[in-house]
Amino acid sequence: MSYLDLTEAASGHGHNHTKRRRASPLLDGPDATFVRTIVLAFGLAFVVLLGVGISLCAIYLSQSRLRVKTIAEYDFLVSLNKVRQTITEEQSAQRGYIITGDKLYLSKYDANTDALPEQIAHLDKILPSQNRYLFDRLSHDIYSTQAGLNNTETTIRNSGVTKDEELTLLNSGEASVNLLKESIDKISIQHKHYVLLLSRQRDKLFGTLLVLVSVLILIVFLLCGGAAILVVRKRSARLEIERLRAAQNALLVAQRNEFSQANDRLELAAKRFEALFQSIPVVCIYTDVDGGIMEWNQASERMFGWTRDEALRLTIFETVVPPANVPEARRSLAAVVSGKSMSGAQLACLTKEGHQIDMMAYLIPMLGDDGETIGTLTAMVDITQRKAIERLKSEFVSTVSHELRSPLTSISGALGLICNGATGTLSDEASRLCQIANKNTDRLVRLINDILDVERIDSGHLAFSFVECNVADLARVAIEKERALADASSVSVFLSVGPPDLKVLADSDRIVQAMQNLISNAVKFSPAGCEVTVSVQQADSMVTVSVEDCGSGIPVEFRPRLFDRFAQADGGNTRQRGGSGLGLSICKSIVELHGGTIWFEPCKVGTRFSFQLPLEEDGKVSHHESVSRISGATAVQSKEAL
């Protein structure tokens, strides 16, 4: 699936997700809790409103019943007071008639007497049923009192009586009326208390009603506020969803463009890599973990004769590995698959026609996203010509050793004898020419010896004879051997020794050779009249030998190549002073083959070259006896502060 397909799938998923959210924008988002709270609040508010409504109905009914009872009680009290007032007026009219004899009072008495039955009937009508016994007693008392008044009035009206008898009858009627009034007053007080109780109940119900109405208003206000907030939040949510949808669409478009561009870049990079892989002049073969060929470039086709289509159907063991080397090749492939790289392995490979080619191979494990090896990349370089050159070099070195070194040694010896007058006295000009010839012959001998040493180091045939050596004594020998050169250059060489008995297990001749190379370089590059200091010091379990000159120093750009072969900072100047550019390289190899290190340090004036060797441990065999005879061409451990 391409990046574009992935983008479209992601875009479709995003649209579906948007549709799902569009169905209920408030129930699936950051406001879901708020919406659920609002819905729950509305539900609770509905229940509370229902309860408040029921309570209001109950209070209203109770209020209505209390109102009816209160009105009935007030009506009863008013009617009872009318009865009391009628009896009082009836008694007053009777008293007025008895006292004054005025007939007008009798008309008032008769009017009240006629009104009283109506009033009693009204009381009977409005009196509550639970007070029926009380009314029966009251009615009996009223009628008894009325009968007494009527008898008194009839007696006075129909038969004459004395004033005293009238007063007695009057007082007797007044007493009975007063008793009736007291009964009526007691009944009135009881009903007034009952009316007061009803009023209090009505007030209590009214207060409850006010509270419920307040709660109802508050709930309505909260519901309205919640509804308003819900509407606002819903609108905000809708706007936010629209904004997020727009941002999501923009992001999807940007991602689609980015994926498309990335896909284009990947395709371009793949094409470039394929072109580079195919056009690179080095043999490159990509295999899986079992050796099956996955890629085969054009250099492989030219080198081995197999076309790409042919090679992709085979394994590397069927194409380039000789049958006799297949087991070893499988072991090497297994080691690379386990995560180990292989560099500089020299292999014998076969072409499609069966010709053998010498190759130098570099095997690199290719890792997947999970860190596991998924294949190997093998790069190979044809070293057939290089091996031929090495054979020529070996033959040349052998020729130099046997055909040049011996004659030059004889020539040097003969010139030395001639210069020393063994054949007779020479003229000044002949003596000068003879010395020049002898000097150049010695220079050629040293050059040949250096070349032979380099070849022995490369081939691992440089012989060492390890013995216990005093480093200070070796330094004195090296200084004495270079004394003539120092005197000729007007340079003084001094030796500075720390502990006098610093001993190492080494090949004394090779260590002296290394010291001579450093001292001769210091003398050559120091101006006349200067001093070269050779020091031997102890540093923990190592002995340090240093040679410090007072020359012009080493150019910064030349320092990384200082220990390379044939390296010279100033070729012309060096040729004037003599030297092949092999001395420091030989020194480095000799020191490293002794288990030591060599470096250089710029000084305020000149340069200091130093090397370290392990001190000999008493009673123990030095590790140098097991040192492999390999080339010293390794990285220099330089302590230089560039």
C-alpha positions as CSV (number, residue, x, y, z in Angstrom):
1,M,0.0,0.0,0.0
2,S,1.4,3.4,-0.9
3,Y,1.5,6.5,1.3
4,L,-1.4,7.9,-0.8
5,D,-3.6,4.9,0.0
6,L,-2.7,5.2,3.7
7,T,-3.6,8.8,3.6
8,E,-7.0,8.2,1.9
9,A,-7.7,5.4,4.5
10,A,-6.9,7.8,7.3
11,S,-9.0,10.5,5.7
12,G,-12.0,8.2,5.4
13,H,-11.7,7.1,9.0
14,G,-11.6,10.7,10.0
15,H,-14.8,11.5,8.1
16,N,-16.6,8.5,9.6
17,H,-15.5,9.6,13.0
18,T,-16.8,13.1,12.3
19,K,-20.2,11.6,11.2
20,R,-20.4,9.7,14.4
21,R,-19.7,12.8,16.5
22,R,-22.2,14.8,14.4
23,A,-25.0,12.5,15.6
24,S,-24.6,13.5,19.2
25,P,-22.1,16.3,19.5
26,L,-22.7,16.8,23.2
27,L,-22.7,13.2,24.3
28,D,-19.3,12.3,23.0
29,G,-16.8,15.0,23.7
30,P,-15.3,17.1,26.4
31,D,-18.7,18.5,27.5
32,A,-20.2,15.0,28.0
33,T,-20.1,15.2,31.8
34,F,-21.6,18.7,31.9
35,V,-24.5,17.6,29.6
36,R,-25.2,14.5,31.7
37,T,-25.2,16.7,34.8
38,I,-27.7,19.1,33.1
39,V,-30.0,16.2,32.1
40,L,-29.8,14.7,35.6
41,A,-30.6,18.2,37.1
42,F,-33.6,18.5,34.8
43,G,-34.8,15.1,35.9
44,L,-34.4,15.9,39.6
45,A,-36.0,19.3,39.0
46,F,-39.0,17.6,37.3
47,V,-39.4,15.3,40.3
48,V,-39.1,18.2,42.7
49,L,-41.6,20.2,40.7
50,L,-44.0,17.3,40.8
51,G,-43.6,17.1,44.5
52,V,-44.0,20.8,44.9
53,G,-47.1,20.7,42.7
54,I,-48.7,18.0,44.8
55,S,-47.8,19.8,48.0
56,L,-49.3,23.0,46.6
57,C,-52.5,21.2,45.7
58,A,-52.7,19.7,49.2
59,I,-52.0,23.1,50.8
60,Y,-54.6,24.7,48.6
61,L,-57.2,22.1,49.6
62,S,-56.3,22.4,53.3
63,Q,-56.4,26.2,52.9
64,S,-59.8,26.0,51.4
65,R,-61.1,23.7,54.1
66,L,-59.7,26.0,56.8
67,R,-61.2,29.0,55.0
68,V,-64.7,27.3,55.0
69,K,-64.3,26.4,58.6
70,T,-63.2,29.9,59.5
71,I,-66.1,31.5,57.7
72,A,-68.5,29.1,59.3
73,E,-67.1,29.9,62.7
74,Y,-67.3,33.6,62.1
75,D,-70.9,33.2,60.9
76,F,-71.7,31.1,64.0
77,L,-70.1,33.7,66.3
78,V,-72.0,36.5,64.5
79,S,-75.3,34.6,64.8
80,L,-74.6,33.7,68.4
81,N,-73.9,37.4,69.2
82,K,-77.2,38.3,67.5
83,V,-79.0,35.8,69.7
84,R,-77.2,37.3,72.7
85,Q,-78.1,40.8,71.5
86,T,-81.7,39.8,70.9
87,I,-82.1,38.3,74.4
88,T,-80.4,41.4,75.9
89,E,-82.7,43.8,74.0
90,E,-85.7,41.7,74.9
91,Q,-84.7,41.9,78.6
92,S,-84.0,45.7,78.2
93,A,-87.5,46.2,76.6
94,Q,-89.1,44.2,79.4
95,R,-87.3,46.2,82.0
96,G,-88.2,49.4,80.3
97,Y,-91.9,48.5,80.2
98,I,-91.9,47.4,83.9
99,I,-90.2,50.5,85.0
100,T,-91.9,53.1,82.8
101,G,-95.1,51.3,81.7
102,D,-94.5,52.6,78.2
103,K,-96.1,50.3,75.5
104,L,-93.3,51.1,73.1
105,Y,-91.1,48.8,75.0
106,L,-93.6,46.0,74.6
107,S,-93.5,46.4,70.8
108,K,-89.7,46.1,70.9
109,Y,-90.0,43.1,73.2
110,D,-92.5,41.4,70.8
111,A,-90.2,42.1,67.8
112,N,-87.2,40.5,69.5
113,T,-89.3,37.6,70.7
114,D,-90.5,37.0,67.1
115,A,-86.8,37.2,65.7
116,L,-85.3,34.9,68.2
117,P,-86.7,31.6,66.8
118,E,-85.3,32.5,63.4
119,Q,-81.9,33.2,64.8
120,I,-81.9,29.9,66.7
121,A,-82.8,28.1,63.5
122,H,-80.0,29.8,61.7
123,L,-77.6,28.7,64.5
124,D,-78.9,25.2,64.1
125,K,-78.2,25.4,60.4
126,I,-74.6,26.7,60.6
127,L,-73.5,24.9,63.7
128,P,-70.9,22.1,63.0
129,S,-72.2,18.6,63.6
130,Q,-69.6,17.9,66.3
131,N,-71.1,20.7,68.4
132,R,-74.7,19.4,68.3
133,Y,-74.8,18.6,72.0
134,L,-73.6,22.0,72.9
135,F,-76.3,23.6,70.7
136,D,-79.0,21.5,72.2
137,R,-78.1,22.7,75.7
138,L,-77.8,26.3,74.4
139,S,-81.1,26.0,72.7
140,H,-82.8,24.6,75.8
141,D,-81.3,27.4,77.9
142,I,-82.4,30.1,75.4
143,Y,-86.0,28.7,75.2
144,S,-86.1,28.4,79.0
145,T,-84.9,32.0,79.5
146,Q,-87.4,33.1,76.8
147,A,-90.2,31.3,78.5
148,G,-89.3,32.9,81.8
149,L,-89.3,36.3,80.2
150,N,-92.6,35.6,78.5
151,N,-94.2,34.5,81.8
152,T,-93.0,37.6,83.6
153,E,-94.3,39.8,80.8
154,T,-97.7,38.0,80.7
155,T,-98.0,38.2,84.5
156,I,-97.3,41.9,84.6
157,R,-99.4,42.6,81.6
158,N,-102.6,40.6,82.6
159,S,-102.7,41.0,86.4
160,G,-101.6,43.8,88.5
161,V,-98.7,43.3,90.9
162,T,-97.0,45.5,93.3
163,K,-93.8,47.3,92.6
164,D,-91.9,45.0,94.8
165,E,-93.2,42.0,93.1
166,E,-92.3,43.5,89.7
167,L,-88.8,44.1,90.9
168,T,-88.5,40.6,92.1
169,L,-89.8,39.2,88.8
170,L,-87.5,41.6,87.0
171,N,-84.4,40.5,89.0
172,S,-85.3,36.8,88.6
173,G,-85.5,37.2,84.8
174,E,-82.3,39.3,84.7
175,A,-80.5,36.5,86.6
176,S,-81.6,33.9,84.2
177,V,-80.6,36.2,81.2
178,N,-77.2,36.8,82.7
179,L,-76.7,33.0,83.1
180,L,-77.6,32.6,79.5
181,K,-75.2,35.4,78.5
182,E,-72.4,33.8,80.4
183,S,-73.1,30.5,78.6
184,I,-73.2,32.3,75.3
185,D,-69.9,34.1,76.2
186,K,-68.2,30.9,77.1
187,I,-69.3,29.3,73.8
188,S,-68.1,32.5,72.0
189,I,-64.7,32.3,73.7
190,Q,-64.3,28.7,72.7
191,H,-65.2,29.4,69.1
192,K,-62.9,32.4,69.1
193,H,-60.0,30.2,70.3
194,Y,-60.9,27.7,67.6
195,V,-61.0,30.5,65.0
196,L,-57.6,31.7,66.3
197,L,-56.3,28.1,65.9
198,L,-57.7,28.0,62.4
199,S,-56.0,31.3,61.6
200,R,-52.7,30.1,62.8
201,Q,-53.0,26.9,60.8
202,R,-53.9,29.1,57.8
203,D,-50.8,31.3,58.5
204,K,-48.6,28.2,58.7
205,L,-50.0,26.8,55.5
206,F,-49.5,30.2,53.9
207,G,-45.9,30.3,55.0
208,T,-45.4,26.8,53.7
209,L,-47.0,27.9,50.5
210,L,-44.6,30.9,50.2
211,V,-41.6,28.5,50.8
212,L,-42.9,26.1,48.1
213,V,-43.6,28.9,45.7
214,S,-40.1,30.3,46.4
215,V,-38.6,26.9,45.8
216,L,-40.7,26.6,42.6
217,I,-39.5,30.0,41.4
218,L,-35.9,29.0,42.2
219,I,-36.2,25.7,40.4
220,V,-37.7,27.4,37.4
221,F,-34.9,30.0,37.5
222,L,-32.3,27.2,37.7
223,L,-33.9,25.3,35.0
224,C,-34.1,28.3,32.8
225,G,-30.4,29.1,33.6
226,G,-29.4,25.5,33.0
227,A,-31.3,25.5,29.7
228,A,-29.7,28.7,28.7
229,I,-26.2,27.4,29.6
230,L,-27.0,24.2,27.8
231,V,-28.0,26.1,24.7
232,V,-24.8,28.2,24.9
233,R,-22.6,25.2,25.5
234,K,-24.3,23.4,22.7
235,R,-23.7,26.3,20.4
236,S,-20.1,26.6,21.6
237,A,-19.7,22.8,21.1
238,R,-21.1,23.0,17.6
239,L,-18.8,25.9,16.8
240,E,-15.9,24.0,18.4
241,I,-16.7,20.9,16.4
242,E,-16.9,22.9,13.2
243,R,-13.5,24.4,14.0
244,L,-12.0,21.0,14.9
245,R,-13.5,19.6,11.7
246,A,-12.0,22.3,9.7
247,A,-8.7,21.9,11.4
248,Q,-8.9,18.1,11.0
249,N,-9.6,18.5,7.3
250,A,-6.7,21.0,6.9
251,L,-4.5,18.6,8.9
252,L,-5.6,15.7,6.7
253,V,-4.9,17.7,3.6
254,A,-1.5,18.7,4.9
255,Q,-0.8,15.1,5.9
256,R,-1.9,13.8,2.5
257,N,0.3,16.4,0.8
258,E,3.2,15.5,3.2
259,F,2.7,11.8,2.7
260,S,2.5,12.3,-1.1
261,Q,5.7,14.4,-1.0
262,A,7.4,11.8,1.3
263,N,6.3,9.1,-1.1
264,D,7.7,11.0,-4.0
265,R,10.9,11.6,-2.1
266,L,11.1,7.9,-1.2
267,E,10.5,6.9,-4.8
268,L,13.2,9.4,-5.9
269,A,15.6,8.2,-3.2
270,A,14.9,4.6,-4.2
271,K,15.6,5.4,-7.8
272,R,18.8,7.3,-6.8
273,F,19.9,4.5,-4.6
274,E,19.2,2.0,-7.3
275,A,21.1,4.1,-9.8
276,L,24.0,4.5,-7.3
277,F,24.0,0.9,-6.4
278,Q,24.1,-0.2,-10.0
279,S,26.6,2.4,-11.2
280,I,29.1,2.1,-8.3
281,P,32.3,0.5,-9.6
282,V,32.7,-1.7,-6.5
283,V,31.1,-5.1,-6.4
284,C,28.1,-4.9,-4.2
285,I,25.9,-8.0,-3.4
286,Y,22.9,-7.9,-1.0
287,T,21.9,-11.3,0.4
288,D,19.4,-12.6,2.9
289,V,20.4,-14.4,6.1
290,D,20.7,-17.7,4.2
291,G,22.9,-16.3,1.5
292,G,20.2,-15.9,-1.2
293,I,21.1,-13.1,-3.5
294,M,18.6,-10.2,-3.3
295,E,20.5,-7.5,-5.3
296,W,23.4,-7.8,-7.8
297,N,24.9,-4.6,-9.3
298,Q,26.5,-4.0,-12.7
299,A,30.0,-4.2,-11.3
300,S,29.1,-7.7,-10.1
301,E,27.9,-8.6,-13.5
302,R,31.2,-7.4,-15.1
303,M,33.3,-9.0,-12.4
304,F,31.8,-12.5,-12.2
305,G,29.8,-12.8,-15.5
306,W,26.5,-13.6,-14.0
307,T,23.6,-11.3,-15.1
308,R,21.3,-9.8,-12.5
309,D,18.4,-12.1,-13.4
310,E,20.6,-15.2,-13.2
311,A,22.1,-14.1,-9.9
312,L,18.8,-13.4,-8.2
313,R,17.8,-17.0,-8.6
314,L,20.9,-18.3,-6.9
315,T,22.8,-18.0,-3.7
316,I,26.2,-16.5,-3.1
317,F,27.6,-20.0,-2.5
318,E,26.5,-21.0,-6.0
319,T,27.9,-18.0,-7.8
320,V,31.2,-16.6,-6.4
321,V,32.4,-19.0,-3.6
322,P,34.6,-21.9,-4.7
323,P,33.1,-25.2,-3.6
324,A,36.0,-25.9,-1.3
325,N,35.5,-22.7,0.6
326,V,31.7,-23.0,1.0
327,P,31.8,-24.3,4.7
328,E,34.1,-21.4,5.7
329,A,31.9,-18.9,3.8
330,R,28.8,-20.2,5.6
331,R,30.5,-19.8,9.0
332,S,31.5,-16.2,8.1
333,L,28.0,-15.4,6.9
334,A,26.6,-16.8,10.2
335,A,29.0,-14.6,12.2
336,V,27.9,-11.5,10.2
337,V,24.2,-12.4,10.7
338,S,24.8,-12.5,14.4
339,G,25.8,-8.8,14.3
340,K,29.6,-8.9,13.6
341,S,31.0,-6.9,10.7
342,M,33.9,-8.3,8.6
343,S,36.4,-5.9,7.1
344,G,39.3,-6.5,4.8
345,A,38.9,-10.3,4.4
346,Q,40.8,-11.6,1.5
347,L,38.8,-14.1,-0.5
348,A,39.4,-16.3,-3.5
349,C,36.3,-16.0,-5.8
350,L,35.2,-17.7,-9.0
351,T,33.7,-16.2,-12.1
352,K,30.9,-17.8,-14.1
353,E,33.6,-19.3,-16.5
354,G,35.5,-20.8,-13.5
355,H,38.4,-18.3,-13.3
356,Q,39.7,-17.4,-9.8
357,I,39.9,-13.8,-8.7
358,D,41.5,-12.5,-5.5
359,M,39.0,-10.1,-3.8
360,M,39.0,-8.1,-0.6
361,A,35.5,-8.3,1.0
362,Y,33.7,-6.1,3.5
363,L,30.6,-7.8,5.0
364,I,28.1,-5.6,6.9
365,P,24.9,-6.8,8.6
366,M,21.7,-5.1,7.6
367,L,19.2,-4.6,10.4
368,G,15.4,-4.3,10.3
369,D,13.2,-2.1,12.3
370,D,13.2,-4.5,15.2
371,G,17.0,-4.6,15.4
372,E,17.2,-8.1,14.0
373,T,19.5,-8.9,11.0
374,I,17.6,-9.3,7.8
375,G,20.4,-9.6,5.4
376,T,24.0,-8.7,4.6
377,L,25.7,-6.3,2.3
378,T,28.9,-7.5,0.8
379,A,31.3,-5.1,-1.0
380,M,34.3,-6.6,-2.7
381,V,37.3,-5.0,-4.4
382,D,39.5,-6.8,-6.9
383,I,43.0,-7.1,-5.4
384,T,44.4,-9.4,-8.1
385,Q,46.6,-6.5,-9.5
386,R,47.6,-5.5,-5.9
387,K,48.7,-9.0,-5.2
388,A,50.7,-9.0,-8.4
389,I,52.3,-5.7,-7.3
390,E,53.1,-7.1,-3.9
391,R,54.8,-10.0,-5.6
392,L,56.7,-7.6,-7.8
393,K,57.6,-5.6,-4.6
394,S,58.8,-8.7,-2.9
395,E,60.9,-9.6,-5.9
396,F,62.2,-6.0,-6.0
397,V,63.1,-6.1,-2.3
398,S,64.8,-9.4,-2.8
399,T,66.7,-7.9,-5.8
400,V,67.7,-4.9,-3.7
401,S,68.8,-7.1,-0.9
402,H,70.9,-9.3,-3.0
403,E,71.9,-7.2,-6.1
404,L,72.3,-3.7,-4.6
405,R,72.9,-4.0,-0.8
406,S,76.0,-6.2,-1.1
407,P,77.7,-4.2,-3.9
408,L,76.9,-0.9,-2.1
409,T,78.4,-2.3,1.1
410,S,81.5,-3.2,-0.8
411,I,81.6,0.2,-2.5
412,S,81.1,2.0,0.8
413,G,83.9,0.0,2.4
414,A,86.3,0.7,-0.6
415,L,85.5,4.4,-0.6
416,G,86.1,4.5,3.1
417,L,89.6,3.0,2.7
418,I,90.4,5.4,-0.2
419,C,89.3,8.4,1.8
420,N,91.4,7.2,4.8
421,G,94.5,7.1,2.5
422,A,94.8,3.3,2.2
423,T,95.7,3.7,-1.5
424,G,97.9,6.7,-1.1
425,T,97.5,10.4,-0.5
426,L,94.8,12.0,-2.5
427,S,94.6,15.5,-3.8
428,D,92.2,17.9,-2.0
429,E,89.7,17.8,-4.9
430,A,89.9,14.0,-5.1
431,S,89.5,13.6,-1.4
432,R,86.5,15.9,-1.4
433,L,84.9,14.0,-4.2
434,C,85.7,10.7,-2.5
435,Q,84.0,11.8,0.7
436,I,80.9,13.0,-1.1
437,A,80.7,9.6,-2.8
438,N,81.2,7.8,0.5
439,K,78.5,9.9,2.2
440,N,76.0,9.3,-0.6
441,T,76.8,5.6,-0.6
442,D,76.1,5.4,3.1
443,R,72.8,7.3,2.5
444,L,71.8,4.7,-0.1
445,V,72.7,1.8,2.2
446,R,70.5,3.4,5.0
447,L,67.7,3.9,2.5
448,I,67.9,0.2,1.4
449,N,68.0,-0.9,5.0
450,D,64.9,1.2,5.7
451,I,63.0,-0.3,2.7
452,L,64.0,-3.8,3.8
453,D,62.8,-3.1,7.4
454,V,59.5,-1.8,6.1
455,E,59.0,-4.9,3.9
456,R,59.8,-7.1,6.9
457,I,57.3,-5.3,9.1
458,D,54.6,-5.6,6.5
459,S,55.3,-9.3,5.9
460,G,55.7,-10.0,9.7
461,H,59.2,-11.3,9.2
462,L,61.0,-8.6,11.2
463,A,62.9,-10.7,13.8
464,F,63.2,-9.6,17.4
465,S,65.6,-10.9,20.1
466,F,64.2,-9.9,23.4
467,V,66.7,-9.4,26.3
468,E,66.8,-7.4,29.4
469,C,68.0,-3.9,28.6
470,N,68.9,-0.8,30.6
471,V,67.1,2.0,28.8
472,A,69.6,4.7,29.8
473,D,72.5,2.6,28.4
474,L,70.6,2.2,25.1
475,A,70.1,6.0,25.0
476,R,73.9,6.5,25.5
477,V,74.6,4.1,22.6
478,A,72.2,5.9,20.3
479,I,73.7,9.3,21.2
480,E,77.2,8.1,20.5
481,K,76.2,6.7,17.1
482,E,74.8,10.1,16.2
483,R,77.6,12.1,17.7
484,A,79.4,12.6,14.4
485,L,76.2,14.0,12.8
486,A,75.7,16.3,15.8
487,D,79.2,17.5,15.7
488,A,79.0,18.1,12.0
489,S,75.8,20.1,12.5
490,S,77.2,22.0,15.5
491,V,74.4,20.7,17.7
492,S,74.9,19.5,21.3
493,V,73.1,16.4,22.5
494,F,72.5,15.9,26.2
495,L,71.1,12.9,28.1
496,S,68.8,13.4,31.2
497,V,68.2,10.2,33.2
498,G,65.7,9.7,36.0
499,P,66.1,6.4,37.9
500,P,69.3,4.9,36.6
501,D,68.2,1.3,36.5
502,L,65.1,1.4,34.3
503,K,65.0,-1.9,32.5
504,V,62.8,-3.3,29.7
505,L,62.6,-6.6,27.9
506,A,63.3,-5.6,24.3
507,D,65.4,-6.0,21.2
508,S,68.2,-3.7,22.0
509,D,69.3,-3.1,18.4
510,R,65.7,-2.2,17.3
511,I,65.2,0.2,20.3
512,V,68.6,1.8,19.5
513,Q,67.5,2.1,15.9
514,A,64.3,3.9,17.0
515,M,66.2,6.2,19.2
516,Q,68.8,7.0,16.5
517,N,66.0,7.9,14.1
518,L,64.5,10.4,16.6
519,I,67.9,11.8,17.5
520,S,69.0,12.2,13.9
521,N,65.8,14.0,13.0
522,A,66.2,16.3,16.0
523,V,69.8,17.1,15.0
524,K,68.9,17.7,11.3
525,F,66.1,20.1,12.1
526,S,67.8,22.1,14.9
527,P,69.8,25.2,13.9
528,A,73.5,25.3,14.7
529,G,74.4,26.1,18.3
530,C,71.2,24.6,19.7
531,E,70.8,21.7,22.1
532,V,68.9,18.4,21.7
533,T,67.8,16.8,25.0
534,V,67.3,13.1,25.3
535,S,65.5,12.1,28.6
536,V,64.7,8.7,30.2
537,Q,62.0,8.9,32.9
538,Q,59.7,6.5,34.7
539,A,55.9,7.0,34.4
540,D,54.1,4.4,36.7
541,S,54.8,1.0,35.1
542,M,56.2,2.5,31.9
543,V,59.5,4.1,30.9
544,T,59.3,7.2,28.8
545,V,62.0,8.2,26.3
546,S,61.8,11.7,24.9
547,V,63.8,13.6,22.3
548,E,63.3,17.4,22.3
549,D,64.7,19.6,19.6
550,C,64.7,23.4,19.1
551,G,63.7,23.6,15.5
552,S,60.9,25.5,13.8
553,G,58.2,23.0,14.7
554,I,55.9,20.8,12.6
555,P,53.3,22.5,10.4
556,V,49.7,21.9,11.7
557,E,48.4,20.6,8.4
558,F,51.2,18.0,8.3
559,R,50.8,16.6,11.8
560,P,48.1,14.0,11.0
561,R,50.4,12.4,8.4
562,L,53.6,12.7,10.4
563,F,54.0,8.9,11.0
564,D,53.0,7.9,7.4
565,R,55.6,6.4,5.1
566,F,57.5,8.7,2.9
567,A,55.8,11.7,4.6
568,Q,57.9,14.9,4.5
569,A,56.8,18.3,5.7
570,D,59.1,20.0,3.2
571,G,60.4,17.7,0.5
572,G,63.0,20.1,-0.9
573,N,64.4,21.0,2.5
574,T,64.4,17.4,3.7
575,R,66.3,16.3,0.6
576,Q,68.9,19.0,1.4
577,R,69.2,17.6,5.0
578,G,68.9,14.0,3.9
579,G,66.1,11.5,4.7
580,S,63.6,9.2,3.0
581,G,60.5,9.8,5.0
582,L,60.5,6.2,6.4
583,G,62.3,6.8,9.8
584,L,59.3,7.8,11.9
585,S,57.1,5.1,10.4
586,I,59.8,2.5,11.3
587,C,60.1,4.0,14.8
588,K,56.3,3.7,15.3
589,S,56.2,0.1,14.1
590,I,59.2,-0.9,16.3
591,V,57.7,0.7,19.4
592,E,54.2,-0.8,18.9
593,L,55.7,-4.2,18.2
594,H,57.3,-3.8,21.7
595,G,53.8,-3.1,23.2
596,G,54.5,0.6,23.5
597,T,53.1,3.9,22.2
598,I,54.7,6.8,20.4
599,W,53.6,10.4,20.1
600,F,54.8,14.0,19.7
601,E,54.1,17.3,21.4
602,P,54.7,20.9,20.2
603,C,56.9,22.9,22.6
604,K,57.4,26.6,22.9
605,V,60.5,26.1,20.8
606,G,60.7,23.0,18.7
607,T,59.0,19.6,19.1
608,R,59.3,16.7,21.6
609,F,59.0,13.1,20.4
610,S,58.3,10.5,23.0
611,F,57.6,6.8,23.3
612,Q,56.8,4.5,26.2
613,L,57.7,0.9,26.8
614,P,56.5,-1.4,29.7
615,L,59.0,-1.9,32.5
616,E,60.2,-5.4,33.0
617,E,58.5,-7.2,36.0
618,D,61.0,-9.3,38.0
619,G,60.5,-13.0,37.8
620,K,57.9,-12.8,35.1
621,V,58.2,-13.3,31.3
622,S,57.3,-10.2,29.4
623,H,54.3,-10.4,27.0
624,H,56.6,-9.2,24.2
625,E,57.6,-12.8,23.4
626,S,54.0,-13.4,22.2
627,V,53.8,-10.2,20.2
628,S,52.5,-10.9,16.7
629,R,54.8,-9.8,13.9
630,I,52.3,-7.5,12.2
631,S,52.5,-4.1,10.5
632,G,52.6,-1.1,12.8
633,A,50.3,0.8,10.5
634,T,47.7,1.6,13.3
635,A,46.3,4.8,14.6
636,V,48.9,7.0,16.4
637,Q,48.1,7.8,20.0
638,S,49.1,11.4,19.9
639,K,49.2,13.6,23.0
640,E,49.5,16.7,20.9
641,A,47.4,19.6,21.8
642,L,46.6,20.9,18.3
